[in-house]
Amino acid sequence: MPTELTPLTLPSAKDILLTQLLSTDGKVDRLLPLLDLLETPASDRSDLGQALIEALMRITEETQLNRELREALQADLSRFREDIDTMSAQTQLIPQILKILSAPVT
């Protein structure tokens, strides 16, 4: 009697990308307080401080875009999981259909 095999499920590319985006968001959130420290009048800013502010502002913009992308990926992942569930339900019907097709005709 054959034993039932358990399929190996690897994370999808979307899951991997989503994990990386969440990690990036966390790192950037820890850097954002630096932007508050550098909020001084323009006349007091050094060139280094100005460059750091600009870099942090770019990081903030990129983080917002990454968050929007992550939300879109989460929506795609939800739809993907729904599709997998639907296909799984349909594949469970295949053995029943095969039994019907292989039944002798009387």
DSSP file (Angstrom, degrees, kcal/mol; ACC not computed):
  #  RESIDUE AA STRUCTURE BP1 BP2  ACC     N-H-->O    O-->H-N    N-H-->O    O-->H-N    TCO  KAPPA ALPHA  PHI   PSI    X-CA   Y-CA   Z-CA
    1    1 A M              0   0    0      0, 0.0     2,-0.1     0, 0.0     0, 0.0   0.000 360.0 360.0 360.0 127.5    0.0    0.0    0.0
    2    2 A P        -     0   0    0      0, 0.0     2,-0.2     0, 0.0     3,-0.0  -0.396 360.0-128.0 -71.0 144.4    1.6    3.4   -1.0
    3    3 A T        -     0   0    0     -2,-0.1     2,-0.4     1,-0.1     0, 0.0  -0.615  27.8-103.3 -88.4 153.1    2.2    5.9    1.7
    4    4 A E        -     0   0    0     -2,-0.2     2,-0.3     1,-0.0    -1,-0.1  -0.620  35.9-138.3 -78.6 129.2    0.9    9.4    1.4
    5    5 A L        -     0   0    0     -2,-0.4    -1,-0.0     1,-0.0     0, 0.0  -0.649   3.9-137.9 -89.3 141.9    3.6   11.8    0.5
    6    6 A T        -     0   0    0     -2,-0.3     2,-0.1     1,-0.0    -1,-0.0  -0.884  26.0-126.4 -97.6 121.2    3.9   15.3    2.1
    7    7 A P        -     0   0    0      0, 0.0     2,-0.6     0, 0.0    -1,-0.0  -0.360  16.3-122.3 -69.9 146.0    4.8   17.9   -0.5
    8    8 A L        -     0   0    0     -2,-0.1     2,-0.6     2,-0.0     0, 0.0  -0.776  26.6-160.7 -85.8 122.5    7.7   20.1    0.1
    9    9 A T        -     0   0    0     -2,-0.6     3,-0.0     3,-0.0    -1,-0.0  -0.923   5.5-168.6-112.0 115.8    6.6   23.8    0.0
   10   10 A L        -     0   0    0     -2,-0.6     2,-0.1     1,-0.1    -2,-0.0  -0.678  36.0 -92.4 -95.1 152.5    9.3   26.4   -0.5
   11   11 A P        -     0   0    0      0, 0.0    -1,-0.1     0, 0.0     2,-0.0  -0.381  45.2-119.6 -64.6 142.4    8.7   30.1    0.0
   12   12 A S     >  -     0   0    0      1,-0.1     4,-2.2    -2,-0.1     5,-0.2  -0.302  23.0-106.7 -76.7 166.2    7.6   31.8   -3.1
   13   13 A A  H  > S+     0   0    0      1,-0.2     4,-2.6     2,-0.2     5,-0.2   0.860 122.3  55.0 -60.3 -35.3    9.5   34.7   -4.7
   14   14 A K  H  > S+     0   0    0      2,-0.2     4,-2.8     1,-0.2    -1,-0.2   0.912 106.7  50.0 -65.3 -41.7    6.8   37.0   -3.4
   15   15 A D  H  > S+     0   0    0      2,-0.2     4,-2.3     1,-0.2    -2,-0.2   0.912 111.9  48.1 -62.8 -41.5    7.3   35.8    0.1
   16   16 A I  H  X S+     0   0    0     -4,-2.2     4,-2.1     2,-0.2    -2,-0.2   0.934 114.0  45.9 -64.4 -46.2   11.0   36.3   -0.1
   17   17 A L  H  X S+     0   0    0     -4,-2.6     4,-2.5     1,-0.2    -2,-0.2   0.897 111.5  52.7 -63.9 -40.2   10.7   39.8   -1.5
   18   18 A L  H  X S+     0   0    0     -4,-2.8     4,-2.3     1,-0.2    -1,-0.2   0.905 108.5  50.1 -62.4 -42.1    8.0   40.7    1.1
   19   19 A T  H  X S+     0   0    0     -4,-2.3     4,-2.0     1,-0.2    -1,-0.2   0.909 111.6  48.6 -62.5 -42.3   10.3   39.5    3.9
   20   20 A Q  H  X S+     0   0    0     -4,-2.1     4,-2.5     2,-0.2    -2,-0.2   0.898 110.6  50.4 -65.7 -40.5   13.2   41.6    2.5
   21   21 A L  H  X S+     0   0    0     -4,-2.5     4,-2.5     2,-0.2    -2,-0.2   0.899 109.8  50.4 -65.5 -39.9   11.0   44.7    2.2
   22   22 A L  H  X S+     0   0    0     -4,-2.3     4,-2.0     2,-0.2    -1,-0.2   0.897 110.7  50.1 -63.3 -39.3    9.8   44.3    5.7
   23   23 A S  H  X S+     0   0    0     -4,-2.0     4,-2.0     2,-0.2    -2,-0.2   0.919 110.5  49.1 -64.1 -44.0   13.4   44.1    6.9
   24   24 A T  H  X S+     0   0    0     -4,-2.5     4,-2.5     1,-0.2     5,-0.2   0.909 108.8  53.4 -62.6 -42.8   14.3   47.2    4.9
   25   25 A D  H  X S+     0   0    0     -4,-2.5     4,-2.4     1,-0.2    -1,-0.2   0.916 108.5  50.3 -58.6 -43.0   11.4   49.1    6.4
   26   26 A G  H  X S+     0   0    0     -4,-2.0     4,-1.3     1,-0.2    -1,-0.2   0.902 110.9  48.5 -62.7 -41.5   12.5   48.2    9.9
   27   27 A K  H  X S+     0   0    0     -4,-2.0     4,-0.9     1,-0.2     3,-0.2   0.914 112.8  47.2 -65.4 -42.6   16.0   49.4    9.3
   28   28 A V  H >X S+     0   0    0     -4,-2.5     4,-1.6     1,-0.2     3,-0.6   0.881 105.7  58.9 -68.9 -37.0   14.9   52.7    7.8
   29   29 A D  H 3< S+     0   0    0     -4,-2.4    -1,-0.2     1,-0.3    -2,-0.2   0.847 104.2  52.3 -60.3 -32.3   12.5   53.3   10.6
   30   30 A R  H 3< S+     0   0    0     -4,-1.3    -1,-0.3    -3,-0.2    -2,-0.2   0.770 110.1  49.2 -73.2 -25.0   15.5   53.1   13.0
   31   31 A L  H XX S+     0   0    0     -4,-0.9     3,-1.8    -3,-0.6     4,-0.6   0.723  89.5  81.3 -85.1 -22.4   17.4   55.7   10.9
   32   32 A L  H >X S+     0   0    0     -4,-1.6     3,-1.2     1,-0.3     4,-0.9   0.806  79.0  66.3 -59.7 -32.7   14.5   58.3   10.6
   33   33 A P  H 3> S+     0   0    0      0, 0.0     4,-1.5     0, 0.0    -1,-0.3   0.797  91.2  66.4 -59.8 -23.8   15.2   59.8   14.1
   34   34 A L  H <> S+     0   0    0     -3,-1.8     4,-1.3     1,-0.2    -2,-0.2   0.867  93.7  58.6 -62.1 -34.1   18.5   61.0   12.7
   35   35 A L  H << S+     0   0    0     -3,-1.2     3,-0.3    -4,-0.6     4,-0.3   0.898 103.2  51.8 -61.8 -40.4   16.6   63.3   10.4
   36   36 A D  H >< S+     0   0    0     -4,-0.9     3,-1.1     1,-0.2    -1,-0.2   0.864 105.5  55.8 -64.0 -35.6   15.0   65.0   13.4
   37   37 A L  H 3< S+     0   0    0     -4,-1.5    -1,-0.2     1,-0.2    -2,-0.2   0.806 107.2  49.7 -66.8 -27.7   18.4   65.6   14.9
   38   38 A L  T 3< S+     0   0    0     -4,-1.3     2,-1.9    -3,-0.3    -1,-0.2   0.390  75.7 115.3 -93.9   3.9   19.5   67.4   11.8
   39   39 A E    <   +     0   0    0     -3,-1.1    -1,-0.1    -4,-0.3    -3,-0.0  -0.553  43.4 134.3 -76.2  86.0   16.5   69.7   11.6
   40   40 A T        -     0   0    0     -2,-1.9     5,-0.1     1,-0.1    -2,-0.0  -0.851  65.4 -72.2-126.5 164.1   18.4   73.0   12.2
   41   41 A P    >>  -     0   0    0      0, 0.0     3,-1.5     0, 0.0     4,-0.6  -0.217  47.4-114.1 -56.2 149.8   18.2   76.4   10.4
   42   42 A A  G >4 S+     0   0    0      1,-0.3     3,-0.8     2,-0.2     8,-0.1   0.805 113.5  60.0 -58.3 -32.4   19.7   76.4    7.0
   43   43 A S  G 34 S+     0   0    0      1,-0.2    -1,-0.3     0, 0.0     0, 0.0   0.759 104.6  49.9 -70.5 -22.4   22.5   78.8    8.0
   44   44 A D  G <4 S+     0   0    0     -3,-1.5    -1,-0.2     2,-0.1     2,-0.2   0.526  86.7 106.8 -92.6  -6.3   23.8   76.4   10.7
   45   45 A R    <<  -     0   0    0     -3,-0.8     2,-0.2    -4,-0.6    -6,-0.0  -0.510  58.8-145.5 -78.9 137.4   24.0   73.3    8.5
   46   46 A S     >  -     0   0    0     -2,-0.2     4,-2.6     1,-0.1     5,-0.2  -0.497  30.0-105.7 -88.8 168.7   27.3   72.0    7.4
   47   47 A D  H  > S+     0   0    0      1,-0.2     4,-2.4     2,-0.2     5,-0.2   0.903 123.1  50.1 -61.0 -40.5   27.8   70.4    4.0
   48   48 A L  H  > S+     0   0    0      2,-0.2     4,-2.4     1,-0.2    -1,-0.2   0.922 110.9  48.7 -64.3 -44.2   28.0   67.0    5.6
   49   49 A G  H  > S+     0   0    0      2,-0.2     4,-2.5     1,-0.2    -2,-0.2   0.905 111.4  49.8 -61.9 -41.9   24.8   67.6    7.5
   50   50 A Q  H  X S+     0   0    0     -4,-2.6     4,-2.5     2,-0.2    -2,-0.2   0.913 110.7  49.5 -63.8 -42.8   23.0   68.8    4.4
   51   51 A A  H  X S+     0   0    0     -4,-2.4     4,-2.3     1,-0.2    -1,-0.2   0.901 111.4  49.7 -63.1 -40.2   24.2   65.7    2.5
   52   52 A L  H  X S+     0   0    0     -4,-2.4     4,-2.6     2,-0.2    -2,-0.2   0.901 109.7  51.0 -66.0 -40.8   23.0   63.5    5.3
   53   53 A I  H  X S+     0   0    0     -4,-2.5     4,-2.4     2,-0.2    -2,-0.2   0.930 110.9  48.4 -61.0 -45.2   19.6   65.2    5.4
   54   54 A E  H  X S+     0   0    0     -4,-2.5     4,-2.2     2,-0.2    -2,-0.2   0.904 111.6  50.0 -63.0 -40.8   19.2   64.7    1.6
   55   55 A A  H  X S+     0   0    0     -4,-2.3     4,-2.4     1,-0.2    -1,-0.2   0.925 111.5  47.9 -63.7 -43.8   20.2   61.0    1.9
   56   56 A L  H  X S+     0   0    0     -4,-2.6     4,-2.3     1,-0.2    -1,-0.2   0.865 110.0  52.7 -65.8 -35.1   17.7   60.5    4.7
   57   57 A M  H  X S+     0   0    0     -4,-2.4     4,-2.2     2,-0.2    -1,-0.2   0.903 109.9  48.3 -66.7 -39.7   15.0   62.2    2.7
   58   58 A R  H  X S+     0   0    0     -4,-2.2     4,-2.7     2,-0.2    -2,-0.2   0.907 110.8  51.3 -63.9 -41.1   15.7   59.9   -0.3
   59   59 A I  H  X S+     0   0    0     -4,-2.4     4,-2.6     1,-0.2    -2,-0.2   0.905 108.5  51.9 -61.9 -40.8   15.6   57.0    2.1
   60   60 A T  H  X S+     0   0    0     -4,-2.3     4,-2.1     2,-0.2    -2,-0.2   0.926 111.1  46.8 -61.5 -45.1   12.2   58.2    3.4
   61   61 A E  H  X S+     0   0    0     -4,-2.2     4,-2.1     1,-0.2    -2,-0.2   0.922 113.6  47.9 -62.7 -44.2   10.8   58.5   -0.1
   62   62 A E  H  X S+     0   0    0     -4,-2.7     4,-2.7     1,-0.2    -1,-0.2   0.868 109.2  54.2 -65.7 -35.9   12.2   55.0   -1.1
   63   63 A T  H  X S+     0   0    0     -4,-2.6     4,-2.6     2,-0.2    -1,-0.2   0.913 107.2  50.5 -63.7 -42.0   10.7   53.5    2.1
   64   64 A Q  H  X S+     0   0    0     -4,-2.1     4,-2.2     2,-0.2    -2,-0.2   0.921 111.9  47.3 -61.9 -43.1    7.3   54.9    1.2
   65   65 A L  H  X S+     0   0    0     -4,-2.1     4,-2.4     1,-0.2    -2,-0.2   0.898 111.8  51.1 -64.3 -39.7    7.6   53.4   -2.3
   66   66 A N  H  X S+     0   0    0     -4,-2.7     4,-2.8     2,-0.2    -2,-0.2   0.884 108.7  51.5 -65.0 -38.1    8.7   50.1   -0.7
   67   67 A R  H  X S+     0   0    0     -4,-2.6     4,-2.5     2,-0.2    -2,-0.2   0.915 109.9  48.9 -64.6 -41.9    5.8   50.1    1.7
   68   68 A E  H  X S+     0   0    0     -4,-2.2     4,-2.1     2,-0.2    -2,-0.2   0.911 112.7  48.5 -62.9 -41.2    3.4   50.7   -1.2
   69   69 A L  H  X S+     0   0    0     -4,-2.4     4,-2.7     2,-0.2    -2,-0.2   0.907 110.0  51.9 -64.1 -41.5    5.0   47.8   -3.1
   70   70 A R  H  X S+     0   0    0     -4,-2.8     4,-2.7     1,-0.2    -2,-0.2   0.917 108.8  50.3 -61.8 -43.0    4.8   45.6   -0.1
   71   71 A E  H  X S+     0   0    0     -4,-2.5     4,-2.0     1,-0.2    -1,-0.2   0.902 111.4  48.4 -62.2 -40.5    1.1   46.3    0.3
   72   72 A A  H  X S+     0   0    0     -4,-2.1     4,-2.4     2,-0.2    -1,-0.2   0.907 111.9  49.6 -64.9 -40.9    0.6   45.4   -3.4
   73   73 A L  H  X S+     0   0    0     -4,-2.7     4,-2.8     2,-0.2    -2,-0.2   0.875 108.1  53.3 -65.9 -36.9    2.6   42.2   -3.0
   74   74 A Q  H  X S+     0   0    0     -4,-2.7     4,-2.2     2,-0.2    -1,-0.2   0.906 109.9  48.1 -63.8 -40.0    0.5   41.3    0.1
   75   75 A A  H  X S+     0   0    0     -4,-2.0     4,-2.2     2,-0.2    -2,-0.2   0.919 112.9  48.1 -64.9 -43.1   -2.6   41.7   -1.9
   76   76 A D  H  X S+     0   0    0     -4,-2.4     4,-2.6     1,-0.2    -2,-0.2   0.901 110.6  51.9 -62.3 -41.1   -1.1   39.6   -4.8
   77   77 A L  H  X S+     0   0    0     -4,-2.8     4,-2.6     2,-0.2    -1,-0.2   0.887 108.0  51.3 -64.6 -39.1   -0.1   37.0   -2.3
   78   78 A S  H  X S+     0   0    0     -4,-2.2     4,-2.1     2,-0.2    -1,-0.2   0.929 112.2  46.0 -63.0 -44.8   -3.6   36.8   -0.8
   79   79 A R  H  X S+     0   0    0     -4,-2.2     4,-2.3     2,-0.2    -2,-0.2   0.891 111.6  53.0 -64.1 -38.6   -5.0   36.3   -4.3
   80   80 A F  H  X S+     0   0    0     -4,-2.6     4,-2.3     2,-0.2    -2,-0.2   0.914 109.1  48.5 -62.6 -43.6   -2.4   33.7   -5.1
   81   81 A R  H  X S+     0   0    0     -4,-2.6     4,-2.5     2,-0.2    -1,-0.2   0.889 110.0  51.8 -65.2 -38.7   -3.2   31.8   -1.9
   82   82 A E  H  X S+     0   0    0     -4,-2.1     4,-2.3     2,-0.2    -1,-0.2   0.913 109.9  49.5 -62.0 -42.1   -6.9   31.9   -2.8
   83   83 A D  H  X S+     0   0    0     -4,-2.3     4,-2.7     2,-0.2    -2,-0.2   0.901 110.0  50.9 -63.1 -40.9   -6.1   30.6   -6.3
   84   84 A I  H  X S+     0   0    0     -4,-2.3     4,-2.6     2,-0.2    -2,-0.2   0.917 109.8  50.0 -62.6 -43.4   -4.0   27.8   -4.7
   85   85 A D  H  X S+     0   0    0     -4,-2.5     4,-2.1     2,-0.2    -2,-0.2   0.910 111.4  48.8 -61.5 -41.9   -6.9   26.8   -2.4
   86   86 A T  H  X S+     0   0    0     -4,-2.3     4,-1.9     1,-0.2    -2,-0.2   0.928 112.8  47.0 -63.3 -45.2   -9.3   26.8   -5.4
   87   87 A M  H  X S+     0   0    0     -4,-2.7     4,-2.5     1,-0.2    -2,-0.2   0.870 109.8  54.1 -66.0 -35.8   -6.9   24.6   -7.4
   88   88 A S  H  X S+     0   0    0     -4,-2.6     4,-1.4     1,-0.2    -1,-0.2   0.917 108.4  49.2 -63.4 -42.4   -6.4   22.2   -4.5
   89   89 A A  H  X S+     0   0    0     -4,-2.1     4,-0.5     1,-0.2    -1,-0.2   0.889 112.3  48.7 -63.4 -38.2  -10.1   21.8   -4.1
   90   90 A Q  H >< S+     0   0    0     -4,-1.9     3,-0.9     1,-0.2     4,-0.5   0.878 108.0  53.2 -70.2 -37.1  -10.4   21.0   -7.9
   91   91 A T  H >< S+     0   0    0     -4,-2.5     3,-0.7     1,-0.3    -1,-0.2   0.770  99.4  63.4 -71.3 -23.1   -7.5   18.5   -7.8
   92   92 A Q  H 3< S+     0   0    0     -4,-1.4     4,-0.5     1,-0.2    -1,-0.3   0.737  98.2  57.5 -69.6 -20.6   -9.2   16.6   -5.0
   93   93 A L  T <X S+     0   0    0     -3,-0.9     4,-2.2    -4,-0.5    -1,-0.2   0.691  85.8  81.5 -79.6 -19.4  -12.0   15.9   -7.5
   94   94 A I  H <> S+     0   0    0     -3,-0.7     4,-2.6    -4,-0.5     5,-0.2   0.903  88.0  51.2 -58.9 -46.9   -9.7   14.3  -10.0
   95   95 A P  H  > S+     0   0    0      0, 0.0     4,-2.1     0, 0.0    -1,-0.2   0.895 110.8  50.1 -59.3 -37.1   -9.6   10.8   -8.3
   96   96 A Q  H  > S+     0   0    0     -4,-0.5     4,-2.0    -3,-0.2    -2,-0.2   0.909 111.1  48.3 -65.7 -41.0  -13.4   10.8   -8.2
   97   97 A I  H  X S+     0   0    0     -4,-2.2     4,-2.5     1,-0.2    -1,-0.2   0.905 110.1  52.0 -65.3 -41.1  -13.6   11.6  -11.8
   98   98 A L  H  X S+     0   0    0     -4,-2.6     4,-2.1     2,-0.2    -1,-0.2   0.880 107.8  52.1 -63.8 -37.8  -11.1    8.9  -12.7
   99   99 A K  H  X S+     0   0    0     -4,-2.1     4,-0.8    -5,-0.2    -1,-0.2   0.913 110.7  48.0 -63.2 -41.6  -13.1    6.3  -10.8
  100  100 A I  H >< S+     0   0    0     -4,-2.0     3,-0.6     1,-0.2    -2,-0.2   0.922 113.1  47.6 -64.8 -42.7  -16.2    7.3  -12.7
  101  101 A L  H 3< S+     0   0    0     -4,-2.5    -1,-0.2     1,-0.2    -2,-0.2   0.813 114.0  46.9 -69.7 -29.4  -14.4    7.2  -16.1
  102  102 A S  H 3< S+     0   0    0     -4,-2.1    -1,-0.2    -5,-0.2    -2,-0.2   0.504  85.3 112.8 -91.7  -3.1  -12.8    3.8  -15.3
  103  103 A A  S << S-     0   0    0     -4,-0.8     2,-0.1    -3,-0.6    -3,-0.0  -0.428  79.0-102.5 -67.6 141.5  -16.1    2.2  -14.1
  104  104 A P        -     0   0    0      0, 0.0     2,-0.5     0, 0.0    -1,-0.1  -0.373  30.8-125.4 -66.4 143.3  -17.3   -0.5  -16.4
  105  105 A V              0   0    0      1,-0.1    -3,-0.0    -3,-0.1     0, 0.0  -0.775 360.0 360.0 -90.9 128.0  -20.1    0.4  -18.7
  106  106 A T              0   0    0     -2,-0.5    -1,-0.1     0, 0.0     0, 0.0   0.404 360.0 360.0-113.0 360.0  -23.1   -1.9  -18.3
